[in-house]
Amino acid sequence: MKRRLFRIYVTAVALTALMAFLSLALLIFFRVDDQREALLSALESASAWTIDAHDDLQTHARRIAEVSPPLRVTFMLDSGLVLADSAGDVLAMDDHFGRPEVEAALRGEIGESLRFSSTQNVYMLYAAKQIAPHVILRLAYPIEMITHALITYGIGIALLFVALQIILRRSMRRMSELLVAQMDDVRVLLEDGGEPKEAVFPELQPALDNIAYRARRLNSDMEEITRTLKLRNNFVANASHELRSPLTSIMGFAEMLDEGLADTPEERELCVKTIRSECERMLGVVEDVLQLSRTERQGPPSIEDVDVAAVAGEVIRALEPQAARKDIDMYIKGAMTVRACEKDVWEILHNLAGNAIRYGRQGGMVCIDLDGSTISVVDDGIGIAEEHLPHLFEQFYRVDQSRDNGGGTGLGLSIVRTLAERNGARVDVASTPGTGSTFSVTFDQPADETGKEAGA
């Protein structure tokens, strides 16, 4: 960044110097051109005046110079020897042969020249003409503006460079500090998220807002990934336990039968019943995992008009043995028809009612309430603590093992949510520990109500 700013600075200085040089060059060009025209006009007049003059050349040179000071008039021979000069001692003056304007005059032309005079320490504009055989008249006019302009320009450029250098150092230092602080803000955003601070330059604000948004998304995704991995690890541990425990029981009772340790018919019957029960338990775990996998892979469901009350009746009949073991009364309240997949509705009700029975109290009740476009499964069981409610429908989530009376895998409610979303519905839960829970599935489209009540 500093190098780039320095390059910009050098380019700006170079362009400024170039513009100043071009402006000065144009000014000098037009000024010199005006003086040249005036000097050539004075040369023609002086030539005519000299032809008619009767004074000696030295006096005549001074008179011509007095007409337009600081004009300098010089008469010389074609050999370069100075005959008269309005501003100097001819005896001390050098031979002028070889000067550009003198050589042009010897060729019969009007000689012109602009050069720096080392004797006068100033730029001089010269014009020369042969006015008689072997006699040359030369006029010289000092262009002091060129010298002054060059001096002023040089000083100005030096001062400009120094000023720009001071400004650059201060501005670059300040800009660098601001940019470093801004980069620290970006680093904090990437590490901790949060709201972006005001950008150093307004043009950077959209980019900073975008970085903040993506940082929040990234942090949120990382938290979700970390939490999901933790839940998966917990699920693997729980599933391993759920499979290992019945396998251990099955193996133990099978060994008893194989080794003849079950002597009486009652003992053999107990071994067979236990083996069957543990196999069913293992089958439930496997079915939950397979059901979740199938649900996530399935495409759009086959939508039809579903009589929810009829489906609920089938579910109650399927769960009657499980409910009877805990003396739980199950019934349906109301009736409704929804546009959904009948198989999905059956799975939703079976999972919710099954959970209600598993966590219900002895001699309690489970009600499937059909109201408007909402299916509610209500129980008066042990309830769920508030801190668990936001996570109930997440995959692999299980509430504390102390409330697990039936060996669930933590996948049933995740299956319910996936099936509900496939059919355009949402799932909600309300629960109070010790009082019971209510799981509600609300469909987007209106449902037909008949106001009937059925029991089972």
C-alpha positions in Angstrom: 0.0 0.0 0.0 2.8 2.4 0.9 4.6 1.7 -2.3 1.5 2.2 -4.3 0.8 5.5 -2.6 4.4 6.6 -3.2 4.1 5.8 -6.9 0.9 7.9 -7.0 2.8 10.7 -5.2 5.7 10.6 -7.6 3.4 10.6 -10.6 1.5 13.5 -9.2 4.7 15.5 -8.7 6.0 14.6 -12.2 2.7 15.7 -13.8 2.7 18.9 -11.8 6.3 19.7 -12.8 5.5 18.9 -16.4 2.5 21.2 -16.5 4.5 24.0 -14.8 7.4 23.5 -17.3 5.0 23.6 -20.3 3.3 26.7 -19.0 6.7 28.4 -18.4 7.9 27.3 -21.9 4.9 28.7 -23.6 5.2 32.0 -21.6 8.9 32.3 -22.6 8.2 31.4 -26.2 5.6 34.1 -26.7 7.7 36.6 -24.8 10.8 35.9 -26.8 8.8 36.0 -30.0 7.5 39.4 -29.2 11.0 40.7 -28.3 12.4 39.1 -31.5 9.9 41.0 -33.7 10.7 44.2 -31.9 14.5 43.6 -32.1 14.3 43.0 -35.9 12.2 46.1 -36.4 14.8 48.1 -34.3 17.6 46.5 -36.5 16.0 47.8 -39.7 15.5 51.3 -38.2 19.1 51.4 -36.9 20.5 50.3 -40.3 18.7 53.1 -42.1 19.7 55.6 -39.4 23.3 54.6 -39.6 23.5 55.1 -43.4 22.5 58.8 -42.9 24.5 59.4 -39.7 27.6 61.6 -39.7 28.8 60.9 -36.1 31.6 58.5 -35.2 30.5 54.9 -34.7 30.9 54.9 -30.9 28.7 58.0 -30.5 26.2 56.7 -33.0 26.1 53.3 -31.1 25.3 55.0 -27.8 22.5 57.2 -29.5 20.9 54.1 -30.9 21.0 52.3 -27.6 19.5 55.3 -25.8 16.4 55.1 -27.9 15.4 51.6 -26.4 17.3 50.7 -23.3 18.6 48.2 -22.3 19.4 47.7 -26.0 23.0 47.1 -26.8 24.5 48.2 -30.1 27.7 46.9 -31.6 29.5 47.7 -34.9 32.1 45.2 -36.2 34.1 44.3 -39.2 33.3 41.1 -41.1 36.5 39.7 -39.6 34.8 39.9 -36.1 36.8 42.9 -34.9 34.6 45.2 -32.8 34.6 48.9 -34.0 32.2 50.4 -31.5 29.9 49.2 -28.7 27.3 51.1 -26.7 28.1 49.4 -23.4 31.6 48.2 -23.4 35.3 49.1 -24.1 36.0 47.9 -27.7 39.7 47.4 -26.9 38.8 44.8 -24.2 36.2 43.0 -26.2 36.9 39.6 -27.8 36.7 38.9 -31.5 33.0 38.2 -32.4 33.8 36.2 -35.5 32.0 32.8 -35.4 29.0 34.0 -33.6 25.8 32.5 -35.2 24.2 35.8 -35.9 27.4 37.2 -37.4 27.9 34.3 -39.7 24.3 34.6 -40.9 24.9 38.4 -41.6 28.1 37.6 -43.6 25.9 35.3 -45.8 23.7 38.3 -46.5 20.9 37.2 -44.2 19.6 38.8 -41.0 21.2 36.8 -38.2 19.3 35.8 -35.1 20.4 34.0 -31.9 19.3 33.4 -28.4 21.9 32.3 -25.8 23.2 32.8 -22.4 25.9 35.6 -22.1 28.6 34.6 -19.6 29.7 38.3 -19.4 26.3 39.6 -18.7 25.0 36.5 -16.8 21.7 36.7 -18.6 20.0 35.3 -21.7 20.5 37.6 -24.7 18.6 37.9 -27.9 20.8 38.9 -30.8 20.1 40.2 -34.3 22.8 41.2 -36.9 22.8 42.6 -40.4 25.5 43.7 -42.9 24.9 47.4 -43.4 28.0 48.3 -45.6 30.8 46.4 -47.2 32.8 44.7 -44.4 30.6 46.4 -41.7 28.1 44.5 -39.5 25.5 46.0 -37.2 24.5 43.8 -34.3 21.8 44.5 -31.7 21.5 42.6 -28.4 18.6 42.7 -26.0 18.7 41.0 -22.5 15.8 38.6 -21.8 16.0 38.7 -18.1 12.6 37.1 -17.7 14.1 33.7 -18.8 16.8 33.8 -16.1 14.4 35.0 -13.5 11.8 32.4 -14.5 14.3 29.5 -14.4 15.5 30.6 -11.0 11.9 31.0 -9.7 10.8 27.8 -11.3 13.7 25.8 -9.8 13.0 27.3 -6.3 9.3 26.7 -6.7 9.8 23.1 -7.7 12.1 22.5 -4.8 9.7 24.0 -2.4 6.8 22.1 -3.9 8.7 18.8 -3.6 9.5 19.5 0.0 5.9 20.5 0.8 4.5 17.4 -0.9 7.1 15.2 0.8 5.9 16.6 4.2 2.3 16.2 3.3 2.8 12.7 1.9 4.6 11.5 5.0 1.9 12.8 7.3 -1.0 11.6 5.1 0.6 8.2 4.5 1.4 7.8 8.2 -2.2 8.7 9.1 -3.6 6.6 6.3 -1.5 3.6 7.2 -2.6 3.9 10.8 -6.2 4.0 9.8 -5.8 1.0 7.4 -4.0 -1.0 10.0 -6.8 -0.3 12.5 -9.4 -1.2 9.8 -7.6 -4.5 9.2 -7.6 -5.2 12.9 -11.4 -4.6 12.8 -11.7 -7.1 9.9 -9.6 -9.6 11.9 -11.9 -9.2 14.9 -14.9 -9.7 12.6 -13.5 -12.9 11.2 -12.7 -14.3 14.6 -15.7 -13.2 16.7 -18.3 -11.9 14.3 -20.4 -9.0 15.5 -21.4 -5.7 13.8 -18.8 -3.9 11.6 -17.4 -0.6 12.6 -17.5 2.5 10.4 -15.1 2.1 7.4 -12.1 4.5 7.1 -13.3 5.3 3.6 -17.0 5.3 2.7 -16.2 3.3 -0.4 -15.1 0.4 1.8 -18.3 0.3 3.9 -20.2 -2.1 1.6 -17.2 -4.5 1.5 -16.8 -4.3 5.3 -20.5 -5.0 5.7 -20.2 -8.0 3.4 -17.2 -9.3 5.3 -19.1 -8.9 8.6 -22.1 -10.8 7.1 -20.0 -13.6 5.8 -18.0 -13.8 9.0 -21.2 -14.2 11.0 -22.4 -16.8 8.6 -19.1 -18.6 8.8 -19.0 -18.5 12.6 -22.6 -19.7 12.7 -21.9 -22.5 10.3 -18.8 -23.5 12.3 -20.8 -23.6 15.5 -23.5 -25.6 13.7 -20.9 -28.0 12.3 -19.2 -28.4 15.7 -22.6 -29.0 17.4 -23.7 -31.5 14.8 -20.4 -33.4 15.1 -20.9 -33.5 18.8 -24.4 -34.8 18.4 -23.3 -37.4 15.9 -20.7 -38.6 18.3 -23.2 -38.8 21.0 -25.6 -40.6 18.7 -22.9 -43.2 17.8 -22.2 -43.7 21.5 -26.0 -44.0 22.2 -26.7 -46.2 19.2 -23.7 -48.4 20.1 -25.1 -48.7 23.6 -28.6 -49.4 22.4 -27.3 -52.2 20.1 -24.7 -53.6 22.5 -27.1 -54.0 25.4 -29.7 -56.1 23.7 -27.0 -58.1 21.9 -25.4 -58.9 25.2 -28.8 -60.0 26.6 -29.5 -62.1 23.5 -26.1 -63.7 23.7 -26.4 -64.5 27.4 -29.9 -66.1 27.2 -28.9 -67.9 24.0 -25.9 -69.4 25.8 -28.2 -70.5 28.6 -30.4 -72.3 26.2 -27.4 -73.8 24.3 -25.7 -75.1 27.5 -28.9 -76.4 29.0 -28.8 -74.1 32.0 -32.6 -73.3 31.6 -33.9 -76.5 33.2 -37.6 -75.8 33.5 -40.1 -74.8 30.8 -40.7 -71.5 32.6 -37.0 -70.6 32.4 -36.8 -71.6 28.7 -39.9 -69.5 28.0 -38.3 -66.5 29.8 -35.2 -66.8 27.7 -37.1 -66.9 24.5 -39.3 -63.9 25.5 -36.2 -61.9 26.5 -34.4 -62.7 23.3 -37.5 -61.7 21.3 -37.9 -58.5 23.3 -34.3 -57.5 22.8 -34.4 -58.3 19.1 -37.5 -56.0 18.8 -35.5 -53.3 20.6 -32.6 -53.6 18.2 -35.0 -53.6 15.3 -36.5 -50.3 16.5 -33.1 -48.7 16.6 -32.2 -49.9 13.1 -35.7 -48.9 11.8 -35.3 -45.3 13.2 -31.9 -44.9 11.4 -33.2 -46.3 8.1 -36.4 -44.2 8.3 -34.4 -41.0 8.8 -32.2 -41.9 5.9 -35.2 -42.7 3.6 -36.9 -39.5 4.7 -34.0 -37.3 3.9 -33.5 -38.9 0.4 -37.1 -39.0 -0.7 -38.3 -36.5 -3.3 -41.6 -34.6 -3.3 -44.4 -36.7 -1.7 -47.6 -37.8 -3.5 -50.2 -35.3 -2.4 -53.8 -36.4 -1.9 -56.8 -35.6 0.4 -56.1 -37.4 3.7 -58.8 -38.1 6.3 -56.6 -37.5 9.3 -59.2 -38.9 11.8 -59.1 -42.2 9.9 -55.3 -42.3 9.9 -55.2 -41.4 13.6 -57.6 -44.3 14.3 -55.1 -46.7 12.5 -52.3 -45.3 14.6 -54.2 -45.8 17.8 -55.0 -49.4 16.9 -51.3 -50.0 16.1 -50.2 -48.6 19.5 -52.9 -50.2 21.6 -50.6 -52.9 23.0 -48.0 -50.4 24.0 -50.6 -48.1 25.6 -52.3 -51.0 27.4 -49.1 -51.9 29.2 -49.2 -48.5 30.9 -53.0 -48.3 31.1 -53.0 -45.1 29.0 -56.3 -44.0 27.5 -56.0 -42.9 23.8 -58.7 -41.0 21.9 -59.3 -38.7 19.0 -60.9 -35.2 19.2 -62.4 -33.6 16.1 -61.8 -34.4 12.4 -60.1 -32.8 9.5 -58.9 -33.4 5.9 -55.6 -32.1 4.6 -53.7 -32.2 1.3 -50.7 -34.3 2.1 -49.1 -37.7 1.8 -51.1 -40.3 3.8 -48.1 -42.4 4.6 -46.2 -39.3 5.9 -49.2 -38.3 8.1 -49.3 -41.9 9.5 -45.5 -41.7 10.3 -45.9 -38.3 12.0 -48.8 -39.4 14.2 -47.2 -42.8 15.0 -43.9 -41.1 16.1 -45.7 -38.4 18.2 -48.2 -40.8 19.8 -45.5 -43.4 20.4 -43.4 -40.8 22.2 -46.4 -39.7 24.2 -47.0 -43.2 25.4 -43.3 -43.8 26.1 -43.0 -40.8 28.3 -46.6 -40.9 29.6 -47.5 -41.6 33.2 -49.2 -44.8 34.4 -52.9 -44.5 33.9 -52.6 -41.3 31.9 -54.0 -40.2 28.6 -53.0 -39.3 25.0 -55.3 -37.2 22.9 -55.0 -36.6 19.1 -56.7 -33.2 18.7 -57.8 -32.2 15.1 -58.6 -28.5 15.0 -58.7 -26.4 11.9 -55.4 -27.0 10.0 -53.5 -28.2 13.1 -52.9 -31.7 14.4 -52.0 -31.8 18.2 -50.8 -34.8 20.1 -51.4 -34.0 23.8 -50.3 -36.1 26.8 -50.1 -35.7 30.6 -46.8 -37.4 31.0 -43.5 -36.3 32.6 -43.0 -33.3 30.3 -39.8 -31.7 29.0 -37.6 -29.1 30.5 -37.6 -25.7 28.8 -33.8 -25.8 27.9 -34.4 -28.9 25.7 -37.3 -27.5 23.7 -35.3 -25.6 21.0 -33.2 -28.7 20.2 -35.9 -31.5 20.3 -36.3 -31.7 16.5 -32.6 -31.8 15.7 -31.0 -35.0 14.4 -29.4 -37.2 17.0 -30.5 -35.0 19.9 -31.5 -36.8 23.1 -32.8 -35.4 26.3 -31.0 -36.5 29.5 -30.9 -40.3 29.9 -32.7 -40.1 33.3 -36.1 -39.5 31.5 -35.5 -42.3 28.9 -37.9 -45.0 30.0 -38.2 -46.7 26.6 -34.8 -46.6 24.9 -35.4 -44.0 22.2 -32.6 -43.1 19.7 -33.3 -39.4 19.4 -34.3 -39.7 15.8 -38.1 -39.8 16.0 -38.8 -36.1 16.3 -36.3 -35.3 13.6 -38.2 -37.6 11.3 -41.4 -35.9 12.3 -40.0 -32.5 11.4 -38.6 -33.7 8.0 -41.9 -35.3 7.1 -43.9 -32.3 8.1 -41.7 -29.9 6.0 -42.1 -32.3 3.0 -45.8 -31.7 3.2 -45.7 -28.0 3.8 -46.3 -28.1 7.5 -44.5 -26.9 10.6 -44.0 -28.5 14.0 -44.2 -26.8 17.4 -43.9 -28.0 20.9 -45.1 -26.8 24.3 -44.3 -28.6 27.5 -44.2 -28.3 31.3 -42.2 -30.7 33.4 -44.5 -32.9 35.5 -47.7 -31.7 33.6 -47.3 -33.0 30.0 -46.5 -32.0 26.5 -48.3 -30.9 23.3 -46.8 -31.4 19.9 -48.6 -29.5 17.1 -48.3 -30.0 13.3 -49.8 -27.1 11.4 -50.5 -27.3 7.6 -50.5 -24.3 5.4 -53.7 -25.0 3.5 -57.1 -24.8 5.3 -58.5 -28.2 6.5 -62.1 -29.4 6.5 -63.7 -29.7 9.9 -66.6 -32.0 10.6 -66.8 -31.5 14.4 -66.9 -35.2 14.9 -65.3 -37.0 17.9 -64.2 -40.6 17.8 -62.8 -42.7 20.5 -60.7 -45.8 20.8 
